[in-house]
Amino acid sequence: MPRHQYKRRQPDADPVYNSYEVAKLINYLMQDGKKTVARSIVYGTLEKLQKEDNDPLITLNKAIANVTPDREVRPRRLGGASYLVPTEVRSDRKLHLALKWILDAARSRSNKEFHSFEEKLTSEIIEAAKNQGQAVAKRQQTEKLADQNKAFAHLKW
């Protein structure tokens, strides 16, 4: 009996910037189904980026490119022991990890220097575009762990 393959649905591009990455950022930021709140935060962030730079989409894409990991480790059990095996990251997972790390880094910023989440997200995207910040540090940490465990690369299957 043939099994039905799951076909992944692509979300529509957002209506303002016509960008797939902005739509994914809105969806990852959304909590409890409040998409209008997430949209207002992301669009406010992109407006603040536009005031600082010329094109906010270029800055956002550069930040995503600087945060996307090439390799990550996955645990594999073999003979009672668990090994961290470095693997290549799929393209859709690369985008997911990059946006997740940018949002986590923005959430972890202190409230003393920033008054709203828009300001936190704006500064994190600007730092990530300059190859700095917590999200870039997370990518470097992940790739360093993959490099340290490349002796177990032969266990990949």
C-alpha positions as CSV (number, residue, x, y, z in Angstrom):
1,M,0.0,0.0,0.0
2,P,1.7,3.3,-1.1
3,R,2.1,5.9,1.5
4,H,1.0,9.5,0.8
5,Q,3.9,11.9,0.6
6,Y,3.4,15.1,2.6
7,K,3.6,18.1,0.4
8,R,5.0,21.1,2.3
9,R,3.0,24.3,1.7
10,Q,4.8,27.5,1.0
11,P,3.4,30.5,2.9
12,D,2.4,33.5,0.7
13,A,4.8,36.4,0.5
14,D,3.8,39.3,2.7
15,P,1.7,41.9,1.0
16,V,3.8,45.0,1.8
17,Y,7.3,43.9,0.9
18,N,6.4,40.9,-1.2
19,S,9.1,38.9,0.6
20,Y,9.0,35.2,1.7
21,E,11.5,35.9,4.5
22,V,9.4,38.7,6.0
23,A,6.4,36.4,5.9
24,K,8.3,33.7,7.7
25,L,9.6,36.2,10.3
26,I,6.0,37.3,11.0
27,N,4.9,33.7,11.4
28,Y,7.8,32.9,13.8
29,L,7.2,36.0,15.8
30,M,3.4,35.4,16.1
31,Q,2.2,34.1,19.5
32,D,-1.3,32.8,20.3
33,G,-2.5,33.4,16.7
34,K,-2.1,37.2,17.0
35,K,-0.8,37.8,13.5
36,T,-1.7,41.5,13.4
37,V,0.4,42.2,16.4
38,A,3.4,40.3,14.9
39,R,2.9,42.2,11.6
40,S,2.9,45.6,13.3
41,I,6.1,44.7,15.1
42,V,7.9,43.4,12.0
43,Y,6.7,46.3,9.8
44,G,7.7,48.8,12.5
45,T,11.1,47.2,12.7
46,L,11.5,47.4,8.9
47,E,10.5,51.0,8.9
48,K,13.2,51.7,11.5
49,L,15.7,49.8,9.4
50,Q,14.7,52.0,6.4
51,K,15.4,55.2,8.4
52,E,18.9,53.9,9.2
53,D,19.7,52.2,5.9
54,N,18.4,52.5,2.4
55,D,16.7,49.2,1.8
56,P,15.5,47.2,4.8
57,L,15.1,43.9,2.8
58,I,18.8,44.0,1.8
59,T,19.7,44.5,5.5
60,L,17.4,41.7,6.6
61,N,18.7,39.3,3.9
62,K,22.3,40.1,4.8
63,A,21.5,39.4,8.5
64,I,19.9,36.1,7.7
65,A,22.8,35.1,5.5
66,N,25.3,35.9,8.3
67,V,23.3,33.9,10.8
68,T,22.5,30.8,8.7
69,P,24.6,27.7,9.8
70,D,26.2,25.4,7.2
71,R,26.6,22.4,9.6
72,E,25.0,21.2,12.8
73,V,25.3,18.2,15.0
74,R,22.7,15.5,15.5
75,P,22.9,12.8,18.1
76,R,23.2,9.1,16.9
77,R,23.0,6.1,19.2
78,L,25.4,3.4,18.4
79,G,26.2,0.5,20.7
80,G,24.8,2.1,23.8
81,A,26.8,5.3,23.3
82,S,25.5,8.6,21.8
83,Y,27.6,10.4,19.3
84,L,27.2,13.9,18.0
85,V,27.4,13.5,14.2
86,P,28.0,16.7,12.1
87,T,25.5,17.0,9.2
88,E,24.7,19.5,6.5
89,V,21.7,21.7,7.2
90,R,18.8,21.7,4.8
91,S,17.9,25.0,3.1
92,D,14.5,25.3,4.8
93,R,16.0,24.5,8.2
94,K,18.8,27.1,7.6
95,L,16.2,29.8,7.3
96,H,14.2,28.5,10.3
97,L,17.3,28.4,12.5
98,A,18.5,31.9,11.4
99,L,15.1,33.6,12.1
100,K,14.7,31.7,15.3
101,W,18.2,32.7,16.6
102,I,17.6,36.4,15.6
103,L,14.3,36.4,17.5
104,D,15.7,34.6,20.5
105,A,18.6,37.1,20.7
106,A,16.2,40.0,20.4
107,R,14.0,38.6,23.2
108,S,17.0,38.1,25.5
109,R,18.1,41.7,25.2
110,S,17.7,43.8,28.4
111,N,14.8,46.1,28.8
112,K,17.0,48.8,30.3
113,E,18.4,50.1,27.1
114,F,15.4,49.3,24.8
115,H,11.8,50.3,25.4
116,S,10.0,48.1,22.8
117,F,10.5,44.8,21.1
118,E,10.8,46.7,17.8
119,E,13.9,48.4,19.0
120,K,15.4,45.1,20.2
121,L,14.7,43.4,16.9
122,T,16.0,46.3,14.9
123,S,19.3,46.4,16.8
124,E,19.7,42.7,16.5
125,I,19.1,42.7,12.8
126,I,21.6,45.6,12.3
127,E,24.2,43.7,14.4
128,A,23.6,40.5,12.5
129,A,24.0,42.3,9.2
130,K,27.4,43.6,10.5
131,N,28.3,39.9,11.5
132,Q,28.1,40.7,15.2
133,G,25.6,40.0,18.0
134,Q,24.2,37.0,19.8
135,A,22.6,35.3,16.8
136,V,26.0,35.3,15.0
137,A,27.7,34.0,18.1
138,K,25.1,31.1,18.2
139,R,25.9,30.2,14.6
140,Q,29.6,30.2,15.3
141,Q,29.1,28.1,18.4
142,T,27.0,25.5,16.4
143,E,29.6,25.3,13.6
144,K,32.5,25.0,16.1
145,L,30.7,22.1,17.8
146,A,30.3,20.5,14.3
147,D,34.0,21.0,13.6
148,Q,35.0,19.5,17.0
149,N,32.9,16.3,16.3
150,K,34.0,15.8,12.6
151,A,35.7,12.6,13.7
152,F,32.3,11.0,14.0
153,A,31.3,12.1,10.4
154,H,31.6,8.6,9.2
155,L,28.6,7.6,11.4
156,K,26.2,9.6,9.2
157,W,23.6,7.5,7.5
